[in-house]
Amino acid sequence: MRAHFPIDGPSRVAEVRRCAAKFAQNEGLQQLAGANAEIVATEIATNVVKHATGGEIHVTGLSEGGRAGIELLSIDRGPGMSNVNECMRDGYSSAGSPGTGLGAILRLSDEFDVYSAPDKGTVLLSRIWASPAARESRLSVGWVCVPVRGEDVSGDSWAIHCENGTSAALIVADGLGHGVLASQASQEAIAAFRANAGATPVVALDQVHRRLRGTRGAAVAVAKIDLHGLTLKYAGIGNICGSIAGGPRMQSMVSHNGTAGHEARKLQEFSYALPPNWILIMHSDGITTSWNLDRYPGVIRLHPAVIAGVLYRDASRQRDDVCIVVVKNRNVQ
Protein backbone atom coordinates (compact mmCIF):
# COMPACT_ATOMS: atom_id res chain seq x y z
CA MET A 1 0.00 0.00 0.00
CA ARG A 2 1.21 3.46 -0.82
CA ALA A 3 -0.19 6.94 -1.32
CA HIS A 4 1.24 10.39 -1.78
CA PHE A 5 -0.22 13.82 -1.13
CA PRO A 6 0.67 17.27 -2.41
CA ILE A 7 0.75 19.54 0.63
CA ASP A 8 -0.94 22.62 -0.81
CA GLY A 9 -2.98 23.76 2.16
CA PRO A 10 -3.95 23.10 5.80
CA SER A 11 -6.72 20.66 4.83
CA ARG A 12 -4.07 18.19 3.69
CA VAL A 13 -2.96 17.66 7.29
CA ALA A 14 -6.15 15.77 8.12
CA GLU A 15 -5.90 13.77 4.88
CA VAL A 16 -2.38 12.60 5.69
CA ARG A 17 -3.38 11.75 9.27
CA ARG A 18 -6.36 9.67 8.12
CA CYS A 19 -4.22 7.87 5.56
CA ALA A 20 -1.59 7.06 8.19
CA ALA A 21 -4.30 5.72 10.52
CA LYS A 22 -5.76 3.54 7.75
CA PHE A 23 -2.37 2.17 6.74
CA ALA A 24 -1.44 1.49 10.37
CA GLN A 25 -4.65 -0.46 10.87
CA ASN A 26 -4.22 -2.41 7.64
CA GLU A 27 -0.63 -3.28 8.53
CA GLY A 28 -1.70 -4.56 11.94
CA LEU A 29 0.00 -1.97 14.12
CA GLN A 30 -1.20 -2.08 17.71
CA GLN A 31 -3.05 0.85 19.28
CA LEU A 32 0.03 2.69 20.60
CA ALA A 33 2.02 2.34 17.37
CA GLY A 34 -1.02 3.39 15.35
CA ALA A 35 -1.53 6.45 17.56
CA ASN A 36 2.15 7.31 17.15
CA ALA A 37 1.79 7.08 13.38
CA GLU A 38 -1.14 9.54 13.46
CA ILE A 39 0.80 12.01 15.61
CA VAL A 40 3.87 11.78 13.40
CA ALA A 41 1.78 12.23 10.25
CA THR A 42 0.11 15.29 11.74
CA GLU A 43 3.39 16.86 12.84
CA ILE A 44 5.12 16.21 9.51
CA ALA A 45 2.26 17.59 7.43
CA THR A 46 1.86 20.60 9.73
CA ASN A 47 5.57 21.39 9.40
CA VAL A 48 5.34 21.35 5.60
CA VAL A 49 2.28 23.63 5.65
CA LYS A 50 3.94 26.09 8.05
CA HIS A 51 7.47 26.17 6.75
CA ALA A 52 7.55 25.10 3.08
CA THR A 53 6.07 26.62 -0.03
CA GLY A 54 4.53 23.36 -1.15
CA GLY A 55 5.78 19.84 -0.83
CA GLU A 56 4.52 16.29 -0.72
CA ILE A 57 4.22 13.41 1.71
CA HIS A 58 4.46 9.74 0.75
CA VAL A 59 2.78 7.16 2.99
CA THR A 60 3.78 3.52 2.52
CA GLY A 61 2.95 0.23 4.21
CA LEU A 62 6.10 -1.71 5.08
CA SER A 63 6.98 -5.38 5.36
CA GLU A 64 10.43 -6.53 6.40
CA GLY A 65 11.59 -9.74 8.04
CA GLY A 66 8.05 -10.83 8.89
CA ARG A 67 7.10 -7.57 10.59
CA ALA A 68 4.92 -4.73 9.37
CA GLY A 69 5.19 -1.00 9.64
CA ILE A 70 4.40 2.36 8.10
CA GLU A 71 6.69 4.91 6.45
CA LEU A 72 6.14 8.64 6.06
CA LEU A 73 8.50 10.48 3.71
CA SER A 74 8.18 14.25 3.51
CA ILE A 75 9.75 16.10 0.56
CA ASP A 76 9.74 19.88 0.08
CA ARG A 77 11.58 22.74 -1.58
CA GLY A 78 11.09 25.16 1.29
CA PRO A 79 13.62 27.38 3.05
CA GLY A 80 15.34 24.39 4.65
CA MET A 81 17.24 24.32 7.94
CA SER A 82 20.78 25.54 8.51
CA ASN A 83 21.10 23.57 11.77
CA VAL A 84 18.96 20.43 11.88
CA ASN A 85 20.00 19.48 15.43
CA GLU A 86 18.98 22.89 16.76
CA CYS A 87 15.60 22.66 15.02
CA MET A 88 14.91 19.30 16.69
CA ARG A 89 15.45 20.74 20.16
CA ASP A 90 12.18 21.12 22.07
CA GLY A 91 11.28 24.78 22.35
CA TYR A 92 12.92 25.87 19.12
CA SER A 93 10.54 27.46 16.64
CA SER A 94 10.81 29.74 13.64
CA ALA A 95 7.04 30.09 13.25
CA GLY A 96 5.82 31.11 16.70
CA SER A 97 4.67 27.55 17.58
CA PRO A 98 5.59 25.61 20.78
CA GLY A 99 8.55 24.10 18.88
CA THR A 100 7.95 20.43 19.74
CA GLY A 101 7.22 19.07 16.23
CA LEU A 102 10.56 17.67 15.06
CA GLY A 103 11.45 16.47 18.54
CA ALA A 104 8.14 14.61 18.79
CA ILE A 105 8.64 13.01 15.38
CA LEU A 106 12.11 11.82 16.42
CA ARG A 107 10.90 10.36 19.72
CA LEU A 108 7.90 8.55 18.23
CA SER A 109 9.76 7.08 15.23
CA ASP A 110 11.55 3.74 15.24
CA GLU A 111 13.64 5.01 12.33
CA PHE A 112 14.21 8.68 11.65
CA ASP A 113 16.46 10.65 9.33
CA VAL A 114 16.44 14.07 7.70
CA TYR A 115 18.40 16.05 5.14
CA SER A 116 17.98 19.78 4.88
CA ALA A 117 19.88 22.66 3.34
CA PRO A 118 19.14 26.41 3.36
CA ASP A 119 17.10 27.53 0.35
CA LYS A 120 17.01 23.94 -0.98
CA GLY A 121 14.37 22.26 1.16
CA THR A 122 14.01 19.28 3.44
CA VAL A 123 13.51 15.54 3.08
CA LEU A 124 12.38 13.81 6.28
CA LEU A 125 11.83 10.11 6.96
CA SER A 126 9.87 8.44 9.76
CA ARG A 127 9.27 4.71 10.08
CA ILE A 128 7.10 3.13 12.76
CA TRP A 129 7.14 -0.66 13.15
CA ALA A 130 4.60 -3.00 14.69
CA SER A 131 7.35 -4.90 16.53
CA PRO A 132 11.14 -4.94 16.94
CA ALA A 133 13.16 -6.75 14.29
CA ALA A 134 13.91 -10.37 15.18
CA ARG A 135 17.17 -9.98 13.28
CA GLU A 136 18.20 -6.76 11.62
CA SER A 137 18.80 -7.03 7.89
CA ARG A 138 22.27 -6.22 6.60
CA LEU A 139 20.69 -4.03 3.96
CA SER A 140 18.87 -0.73 4.25
CA VAL A 141 16.50 0.10 1.39
CA GLY A 142 14.63 3.25 0.42
CA TRP A 143 12.53 4.23 -2.57
CA VAL A 144 10.12 6.61 -4.20
CA CYS A 145 7.66 5.17 -6.73
CA VAL A 146 4.85 7.40 -8.04
CA PRO A 147 2.70 7.71 -11.18
CA VAL A 148 2.85 10.66 -13.52
CA ARG A 149 0.34 13.39 -12.71
CA GLY A 150 -3.12 12.40 -13.92
CA GLU A 151 -2.67 8.64 -13.54
CA ASP A 152 -3.90 6.52 -10.63
CA VAL A 153 -1.31 3.74 -11.05
CA SER A 154 2.37 3.81 -11.92
CA GLY A 155 3.88 1.94 -14.85
CA ASP A 156 7.12 1.66 -12.83
CA SER A 157 7.70 -1.12 -10.30
CA TRP A 158 10.52 -2.63 -8.27
CA ALA A 159 11.22 -5.56 -5.96
CA ILE A 160 14.07 -6.93 -3.86
CA HIS A 161 14.89 -10.47 -2.79
CA CYS A 162 17.39 -11.20 -0.01
CA GLU A 163 19.02 -14.60 0.47
CA ASN A 164 20.15 -15.58 3.98
CA GLY A 165 22.19 -12.45 4.51
CA THR A 166 24.66 -13.43 1.79
CA SER A 167 23.20 -11.85 -1.34
CA ALA A 168 20.36 -9.69 -2.58
CA ALA A 169 18.73 -9.27 -5.99
CA LEU A 170 16.94 -6.12 -7.13
CA ILE A 171 14.75 -5.38 -10.15
CA VAL A 172 13.40 -2.10 -11.54
CA ALA A 173 10.87 -2.25 -14.39
CA ASP A 174 9.37 0.60 -16.41
CA GLY A 175 6.33 -0.43 -18.47
CA LEU A 176 6.06 1.37 -21.79
CA GLY A 177 3.89 4.45 -21.57
CA HIS A 178 1.71 5.18 -18.56
CA GLY A 179 -1.41 3.91 -16.84
CA VAL A 180 -2.93 0.48 -16.44
CA LEU A 181 -1.28 -1.28 -19.38
CA ALA A 182 2.16 -0.03 -18.41
CA SER A 183 1.50 -1.12 -14.82
CA GLN A 184 0.42 -4.58 -15.96
CA ALA A 185 3.66 -5.01 -17.92
CA SER A 186 5.88 -3.95 -15.03
CA GLN A 187 3.95 -6.15 -12.58
CA GLU A 188 4.46 -9.14 -14.89
CA ALA A 189 8.18 -8.34 -14.84
CA ILE A 190 8.13 -8.35 -11.04
CA ALA A 191 6.30 -11.70 -10.97
CA ALA A 192 8.86 -13.27 -13.31
CA PHE A 193 11.70 -11.91 -11.19
CA ARG A 194 10.23 -13.32 -8.00
CA ALA A 195 9.82 -16.71 -9.64
CA ASN A 196 13.51 -16.63 -10.59
CA ALA A 197 15.00 -14.49 -7.84
CA GLY A 198 17.75 -17.00 -7.07
CA ALA A 199 18.99 -16.98 -10.66
CA THR A 200 21.76 -14.88 -12.11
CA PRO A 201 20.66 -11.48 -13.45
CA VAL A 202 20.93 -12.54 -17.10
CA VAL A 203 18.81 -15.66 -16.50
CA ALA A 204 16.22 -13.69 -14.52
CA LEU A 205 16.15 -11.05 -17.25
CA ASP A 206 15.63 -13.70 -19.92
CA GLN A 207 12.64 -15.07 -17.98
CA VAL A 208 11.23 -11.55 -17.65
CA HIS A 209 11.64 -11.03 -21.40
CA ARG A 210 9.76 -14.25 -22.15
CA ARG A 211 6.95 -13.51 -19.71
CA LEU A 212 6.36 -10.00 -21.08
CA ARG A 213 5.51 -11.22 -24.58
CA GLY A 214 1.92 -10.22 -25.20
CA THR A 215 2.20 -7.21 -22.90
CA ARG A 216 3.09 -3.63 -23.73
CA GLY A 217 6.71 -4.44 -22.79
CA ALA A 218 9.08 -2.74 -20.40
CA ALA A 219 12.58 -1.46 -19.76
CA VAL A 220 14.02 -3.78 -17.11
CA ALA A 221 17.26 -4.15 -15.16
CA VAL A 222 18.26 -6.77 -12.60
CA ALA A 223 21.17 -6.49 -10.14
CA LYS A 224 22.53 -9.12 -7.78
CA ILE A 225 24.77 -8.16 -4.87
CA ASP A 226 27.27 -10.57 -3.28
CA LEU A 227 27.48 -9.14 0.22
CA HIS A 228 30.55 -11.17 1.20
CA GLY A 229 32.54 -10.86 -2.01
CA LEU A 230 31.57 -7.20 -2.55
CA THR A 231 30.68 -7.75 -6.17
CA LEU A 232 27.59 -6.86 -8.17
CA LYS A 233 26.29 -8.50 -11.33
CA TYR A 234 23.93 -6.54 -13.57
CA ALA A 235 21.89 -7.11 -16.70
CA GLY A 236 19.45 -4.73 -18.34
CA ILE A 237 17.28 -4.07 -21.38
CA GLY A 238 16.30 -0.49 -22.08
CA ASN A 239 16.86 2.73 -20.22
CA ILE A 240 16.84 1.76 -16.55
CA CYS A 241 19.77 3.58 -14.96
CA GLY A 242 21.98 1.71 -12.49
CA SER A 243 24.82 3.38 -10.57
CA ILE A 244 27.21 2.47 -7.78
CA ALA A 245 28.14 5.31 -5.43
CA GLY A 246 30.31 5.45 -2.33
CA GLY A 247 33.67 4.93 -4.01
CA PRO A 248 36.21 7.37 -5.44
CA ARG A 249 33.94 7.91 -8.45
CA MET A 250 30.44 7.06 -9.56
CA GLN A 251 30.21 3.80 -11.54
CA SER A 252 27.44 3.64 -14.16
CA MET A 253 26.28 0.17 -15.16
CA VAL A 254 25.58 -1.05 -18.69
CA SER A 255 22.20 -1.98 -20.19
CA HIS A 256 21.58 -2.96 -23.81
CA ASN A 257 19.00 -1.34 -26.08
CA GLY A 258 15.64 -2.99 -26.48
CA THR A 259 12.31 -3.63 -24.80
CA ALA A 260 11.68 -6.67 -22.64
CA GLY A 261 8.84 -8.67 -24.16
CA HIS A 262 9.43 -7.30 -27.66
CA GLU A 263 12.98 -6.80 -28.90
CA ALA A 264 16.10 -7.79 -27.04
CA ARG A 265 18.93 -8.55 -29.45
CA LYS A 266 21.47 -9.12 -26.70
CA LEU A 267 21.19 -10.16 -23.07
CA GLN A 268 24.50 -9.69 -21.30
CA GLU A 269 25.63 -9.70 -17.69
CA PHE A 270 28.29 -7.34 -16.37
CA SER A 271 30.24 -7.65 -13.12
CA TYR A 272 31.34 -4.74 -10.93
CA ALA A 273 33.47 -4.47 -7.80
CA LEU A 274 31.77 -2.73 -4.88
CA PRO A 275 33.61 -0.24 -2.65
CA PRO A 276 33.34 -0.89 1.12
CA ASN A 277 30.86 2.00 1.52
CA TRP A 278 28.83 1.09 -1.56
CA ILE A 279 25.43 2.54 -2.42
CA LEU A 280 23.35 1.05 -5.25
CA ILE A 281 20.98 3.43 -7.02
CA MET A 282 18.59 2.22 -9.73
CA HIS A 283 15.86 4.29 -11.36
CA SER A 284 13.56 4.61 -14.33
CA ASP A 285 13.85 7.39 -16.89
CA GLY A 286 11.40 9.44 -14.87
CA ILE A 287 14.62 10.59 -13.16
CA THR A 288 17.24 12.40 -15.25
CA THR A 289 20.81 11.13 -15.28
CA SER A 290 22.28 14.53 -14.44
CA TRP A 291 22.13 14.11 -10.64
CA ASN A 292 25.31 14.13 -8.57
CA LEU A 293 25.43 13.15 -4.90
CA ASP A 294 28.44 15.42 -4.39
CA ARG A 295 25.99 18.35 -4.54
CA TYR A 296 24.52 17.18 -1.22
CA PRO A 297 27.22 17.15 1.47
CA GLY A 298 26.70 14.32 3.95
CA VAL A 299 23.68 12.79 2.23
CA ILE A 300 25.44 9.47 1.50
CA ARG A 301 25.58 8.81 5.26
CA LEU A 302 21.80 9.04 5.57
CA HIS A 303 19.00 6.51 5.16
CA PRO A 304 18.46 5.36 1.55
CA ALA A 305 14.88 6.65 1.63
CA VAL A 306 16.20 10.17 2.26
CA ILE A 307 18.70 9.82 -0.60
CA ALA A 308 15.89 8.61 -2.89
CA GLY A 309 13.70 11.52 -1.79
CA VAL A 310 16.39 14.11 -2.48
CA LEU A 311 17.09 12.75 -5.97
CA TYR A 312 13.38 12.45 -6.75
CA ARG A 313 12.82 16.07 -5.71
CA ASP A 314 15.70 17.54 -7.68
CA ALA A 315 16.06 15.23 -10.70
CA SER A 316 12.49 14.21 -11.56
CA ARG A 317 11.40 14.97 -15.13
CA GLN A 318 7.85 15.79 -13.90
CA ARG A 319 6.25 14.25 -17.01
CA ASP A 320 6.72 10.52 -16.44
CA ASP A 321 6.21 7.81 -13.86
CA VAL A 322 9.08 7.69 -11.38
CA CYS A 323 10.75 4.81 -9.60
CA ILE A 324 14.03 5.22 -7.76
CA VAL A 325 15.44 2.62 -5.37
CA VAL A 326 18.50 3.08 -3.16
CA VAL A 327 20.23 0.21 -1.32
CA LYS A 328 23.18 0.39 1.05
CA ASN A 329 24.91 -1.66 3.73
CA ARG A 330 23.09 -0.88 6.99
CA ASN A 331 26.29 -1.19 9.04
CA VAL A 332 28.37 1.26 6.99
CA GLN A 333 28.05 5.02 7.40
ChimeraX attribute file (.defattr): number of C-alpha atoms within 10 A of each C-alpha:
attribute: neighborCount
match mode: 1-to-1
recipient: residues
	/A:1	10
	/A:2	15
	/A:3	16
	/A:4	19
	/A:5	17
	/A:6	15
	/A:7	24
	/A:8	15
	/A:9	14
	/A:10	13
	/A:11	12
	/A:12	19
	/A:13	21
	/A:14	15
	/A:15	16
	/A:16	27
	/A:17	21
	/A:18	15
	/A:19	20
	/A:20	29
	/A:21	22
	/A:22	15
	/A:23	24
	/A:24	29
	/A:25	16
	/A:26	14
	/A:27	20
	/A:28	17
	/A:29	23
	/A:30	14
	/A:31	12
	/A:32	10
	/A:33	23
	/A:34	24
	/A:35	16
	/A:36	22
	/A:37	30
	/A:38	21
	/A:39	18
	/A:40	27
	/A:41	29
	/A:42	21
	/A:43	20
	/A:44	25
	/A:45	27
	/A:46	21
	/A:47	16
	/A:48	25
	/A:49	21
	/A:50	15
	/A:51	16
	/A:52	19
	/A:53	15
	/A:54	16
	/A:55	21
	/A:56	20
	/A:57	24
	/A:58	21
	/A:59	23
	/A:60	21
	/A:61	21
	/A:62	19
	/A:63	13
	/A:64	11
	/A:65	10
	/A:66	8
	/A:67	16
	/A:68	20
	/A:69	25
	/A:70	28
	/A:71	25
	/A:72	28
	/A:73	25
	/A:74	26
	/A:75	27
	/A:76	25
	/A:77	23
	/A:78	21
	/A:79	16
	/A:80	19
	/A:81	17
	/A:82	12
	/A:83	11
	/A:84	15
	/A:85	10
	/A:86	12
	/A:87	18
	/A:88	18
	/A:89	15
	/A:90	14
	/A:91	13
	/A:92	17
	/A:93	16
	/A:94	10
	/A:95	10
	/A:96	7
	/A:97	11
	/A:98	11
	/A:99	17
	/A:100	16
	/A:101	23
	/A:102	21
	/A:103	17
	/A:104	18
	/A:105	25
	/A:106	18
	/A:107	12
	/A:108	18
	/A:109	20
	/A:110	16
	/A:111	15
	/A:112	20
	/A:113	17
	/A:114	20
	/A:115	23
	/A:116	22
	/A:117	18
	/A:118	13
	/A:119	12
	/A:120	15
	/A:121	21
	/A:122	26
	/A:123	26
	/A:124	23
	/A:125	26
	/A:126	25
	/A:127	23
	/A:128	25
	/A:129	26
	/A:130	21
	/A:131	14
	/A:132	11
	/A:133	13
	/A:134	9
	/A:135	7
	/A:136	12
	/A:137	16
	/A:138	16
	/A:139	17
	/A:140	16
	/A:141	17
	/A:142	18
	/A:143	22
	/A:144	23
	/A:145	24
	/A:146	23
	/A:147	22
	/A:148	20
	/A:149	12
	/A:150	8
	/A:151	13
	/A:152	12
	/A:153	18
	/A:154	26
	/A:155	30
	/A:156	35
	/A:157	29
	/A:158	25
	/A:159	18
	/A:160	19
	/A:161	15
	/A:162	17
	/A:163	11
	/A:164	9
	/A:165	13
	/A:166	12
	/A:167	20
	/A:168	20
	/A:169	25
	/A:170	24
	/A:171	29
	/A:172	29
	/A:173	34
	/A:174	34
	/A:175	31
	/A:176	20
	/A:177	17
	/A:178	20
	/A:179	19
	/A:180	15
	/A:181	18
	/A:182	24
	/A:183	24
	/A:184	22
	/A:185	28
	/A:186	31
	/A:187	22
	/A:188	22
	/A:189	34
	/A:190	23
	/A:191	14
	/A:192	20
	/A:193	29
	/A:194	19
	/A:195	13
	/A:196	16
	/A:197	24
	/A:198	17
	/A:199	15
	/A:200	18
	/A:201	28
	/A:202	20
	/A:203	19
	/A:204	24
	/A:205	29
	/A:206	21
	/A:207	19
	/A:208	29
	/A:209	25
	/A:210	14
	/A:211	19
	/A:212	23
	/A:213	15
	/A:214	10
	/A:215	18
	/A:216	19
	/A:217	29
	/A:218	34
	/A:219	28
	/A:220	31
	/A:221	32
	/A:222	31
	/A:223	27
	/A:224	24
	/A:225	22
	/A:226	17
	/A:227	16
	/A:228	9
	/A:229	11
	/A:230	14
	/A:231	15
	/A:232	22
	/A:233	19
	/A:234	25
	/A:235	27
	/A:236	34
	/A:237	27
	/A:238	22
	/A:239	21
	/A:240	27
	/A:241	22
	/A:242	25
	/A:243	16
	/A:244	24
	/A:245	20
	/A:246	18
	/A:247	13
	/A:248	7
	/A:249	8
	/A:250	13
	/A:251	16
	/A:252	14
	/A:253	20
	/A:254	21
	/A:255	24
	/A:256	19
	/A:257	16
	/A:258	20
	/A:259	23
	/A:260	33
	/A:261	22
	/A:262	16
	/A:263	14
	/A:264	16
	/A:265	11
	/A:266	12
	/A:267	18
	/A:268	17
	/A:269	19
	/A:270	15
	/A:271	15
	/A:272	15
	/A:273	15
	/A:274	21
	/A:275	14
	/A:276	11
	/A:277	17
	/A:278	19
	/A:279	22
	/A:280	22
	/A:281	21
	/A:282	26
	/A:283	31
	/A:284	29
	/A:285	20
	/A:286	24
	/A:287	25
	/A:288	15
	/A:289	14
	/A:290	7
	/A:291	14
	/A:292	11
	/A:293	15
	/A:294	9
	/A:295	8
	/A:296	14
	/A:297	10
	/A:298	10
	/A:299	17
	/A:300	19
	/A:301	15
	/A:302	15
	/A:303	24
	/A:304	27
	/A:305	27
	/A:306	29
	/A:307	27
	/A:308	24
	/A:309	27
	/A:310	27
	/A:311	19
	/A:312	24
	/A:313	21
	/A:314	14
	/A:315	16
	/A:316	20
	/A:317	15
	/A:318	14
	/A:319	11
	/A:320	20
	/A:321	28
	/A:322	24
	/A:323	28
	/A:324	30
	/A:325	27
	/A:326	23
	/A:327	24
	/A:328	25
	/A:329	18
	/A:330	15
	/A:331	10
	/A:332	12
	/A:333	11
